[in-house]
């Protein structure tokens, strides 16, 4: 049966394979489901880091501030 989900073929080291198997067994979910959850979490961390870098670049002395309404025009 066709699926709308993208499939990804990756090669894991033995250590990663063992860790993924143990965590999936602990949480009683398939390894693919746990891998997708971990990937989603890692991407959120990456996104947070990118936002932090942007915020630090914009956080300067004498910065100009806009009112909320004006910023969204």
C-alpha positions in Angstrom: 0.0 0.0 0.0 1.5 3.4 -0.9 2.3 5.9 1.8 2.5 9.6 1.9 5.4 9.5 4.4 8.9 9.8 3.1 11.2 6.9 3.7 14.8 7.4 4.5 17.5 4.7 4.3 20.4 5.3 6.7 23.2 3.3 8.1 23.7 3.2 11.8 26.9 2.4 13.8 26.5 -0.6 16.2 26.4 1.8 19.1 23.6 3.9 17.6 21.7 0.8 16.6 21.9 -0.6 20.1 20.9 2.7 21.7 17.9 3.1 19.4 16.8 -0.5 19.9 16.9 -0.1 23.7 15.1 3.2 23.8 12.4 2.0 21.4 11.9 -1.2 23.5 11.8 0.9 26.7 9.1 3.1 25.2 7.3 0.2 23.5 7.4 1.8 20.0 8.9 0.6 16.7 12.5 1.7 16.1 11.4 3.8 13.1 8.9 5.7 15.2 11.5 6.4 17.9 14.1 7.4 15.3 11.5 9.9 13.9 10.8 11.3 17.3 14.5 11.7 18.1 15.1 13.4 14.7 12.2 15.8 15.3 13.6 16.7 18.7 17.1 17.3 17.3 15.6 19.5 14.6 13.8 21.6 17.3 17.2 22.0 19.1 18.8 23.1 15.9 16.0 25.6 15.2 16.3 27.0 18.8 20.0 27.5 18.3 19.4 29.4 15.0 16.9 31.7 16.7 19.3 32.3 19.5 22.0 33.3 17.1 19.6 35.7 15.3 18.5 37.2 18.6 22.0 37.8 19.8 22.8 39.6 16.5 19.8 41.9 17.0 20.4 42.5 20.7 22.6 45.6 20.7 22.9 48.8 22.6 20.8 51.6 21.2 18.7 49.2 19.2 15.5 50.6 17.6 12.3 49.1 18.8 9.0 48.9 17.0 5.6 48.7 18.4 3.9 45.3 17.8 1.3 46.8 15.4 3.9 48.6 13.3 6.1 45.5 13.1 3.3 43.5 11.5 2.3 46.0 8.8 
